[in-house]
Each structure stands twice: as C-alpha cells, then as structure tokens.
Amino acid sequence: MGFGKKPKSLNSLLKDFMKRIPHRSELKRGMVLHVWPDVVGPAIAEVSKNIHFEGDRLVIEIENSAWRHEVHSNRYSIVKKLNDKVDGKVVKELVVRA
C-alpha cells in the first residue's frame, strides 16, 4: 500500500477474492445452504429436510403440509433473500416437496 492511498474495506477485498476463485458457484451454493436457517427462521429450518441443489433449483422436503404451503407461498421472496445474502443469483427457483 502506497502513501496517500485509501485502504480497501474488508468487504471489498472479499468481493474481489470471490470473483477470482475457481468453483465460486459451488462455494455460493454452500453459502446458500448455510444461510437457509437465517432466512427462513428456526421453525421452518427445523422442518426442512434434504435441502440440496438440482442445477440452479434449490429443492427442500417438508412433510408437514401447513409448513410446506407456507414455504411454497413465499418461495419467491425466500429466493430473493437467499440470493441477497450470498450476493449473487445462485438460486433461480425454490422447489418444495413432500
């Protein structure tokens, strides 16, 4: 770092790093799975099973029909929140299965 230059923020450095690393899409998918409980809350996170990706679709299984309906009804806002959390368009669609 030279004199007179403003240091970059850690957030900026991490974004630059993420742009350059190989397999970043897999890393972002892992981040989505990690932030799932934060986005949907503890009640839905507890009933969500077998969360995985099929291409760019996030698939979850929920046996309870009331919770399944709740997640299905809010799937577009959940996808947006997940993508916002990981700063990318990782999830294109959320699929809820029994």
C-alpha positions in Angstrom: 0.0 0.0 0.0 1.5 3.3 -1.0 1.2 6.6 0.8 -1.9 8.6 0.0 -4.0 5.6 -1.0 -7.1 4.8 1.0 -7.1 1.2 2.2 -9.8 -1.1 0.7 -12.5 -2.3 3.0 -12.6 -6.0 4.0 -15.9 -6.4 2.3 -14.4 -5.0 -1.0 -11.4 -7.3 -0.7 -13.6 -10.3 -0.1 -15.8 -9.5 -3.2 -12.6 -9.2 -5.3 -11.4 -12.5 -4.0 -14.7 -14.2 -4.7 -14.6 -13.0 -8.3 -11.2 -14.6 -8.9 -11.5 -18.0 -7.2 -12.4 -21.2 -9.1 -15.5 -23.1 -8.2 -17.2 -20.0 -6.8 -20.6 -21.2 -7.8 -20.2 -24.3 -5.6 -19.0 -22.1 -2.8 -22.0 -19.8 -3.2 -24.3 -22.8 -3.1 -22.7 -23.9 0.1 -23.3 -20.4 1.4 -27.0 -20.6 0.5 -27.3 -23.9 2.5 -25.6 -22.2 5.4 -27.8 -19.1 5.5 -31.1 -21.1 4.9 -32.0 -21.1 8.7 -31.3 -17.3 9.0 -33.5 -16.5 6.0 -36.5 -18.8 6.8 -36.3 -18.8 10.6 -35.9 -21.6 13.1 -39.4 -23.1 12.8 -39.2 -23.6 9.0 -35.5 -24.6 9.3 -36.4 -27.3 11.7 -39.0 -28.9 9.4 -36.8 -28.6 6.3 -35.1 -31.8 5.3 -32.8 -33.0 2.5 -32.0 -29.4 1.3 -30.0 -29.7 -1.9 -29.4 -28.2 -5.4 -30.6 -29.7 -8.7 -28.9 -27.4 -11.1 -29.9 -23.9 -10.2 -33.0 -25.1 -8.3 -33.0 -25.3 -4.6 -35.0 -28.4 -3.5 -36.3 -28.9 0.0 -38.5 -31.5 1.6 -41.2 -30.6 4.2 -43.5 -33.3 5.4 -45.9 -31.0 7.3 -48.5 -29.7 4.8 -49.0 -26.4 6.6 -45.3 -25.5 6.6 -45.0 -26.8 3.0 -47.8 -24.5 1.9 -46.2 -21.6 3.8 -42.8 -22.0 2.1 -44.4 -22.6 -1.3 -46.5 -19.4 -0.9 -43.4 -17.4 0.0 -40.9 -19.1 -2.3 -40.2 -16.0 -4.5 -39.3 -13.8 -1.5 -37.2 -16.6 0.0 -35.2 -17.0 -3.2 -34.6 -13.2 -3.3 -33.5 -13.1 0.3 -31.2 -16.1 -0.2 -29.6 -14.5 -3.3 -29.2 -11.2 -1.5 -27.5 -12.9 1.4 -24.9 -14.5 -0.8 -24.6 -11.6 -3.2 -25.4 -13.5 -6.3 -28.1 -15.2 -8.5 -27.4 -18.7 -7.2 -31.0 -19.9 -6.7 -33.3 -19.5 -9.7 -36.2 -21.5 -8.2 -37.2 -23.0 -4.9 -38.9 -26.4 -5.2 -40.9 -27.7 -2.2 -41.5 -31.4 -2.0 -43.3 -33.7 0.5 
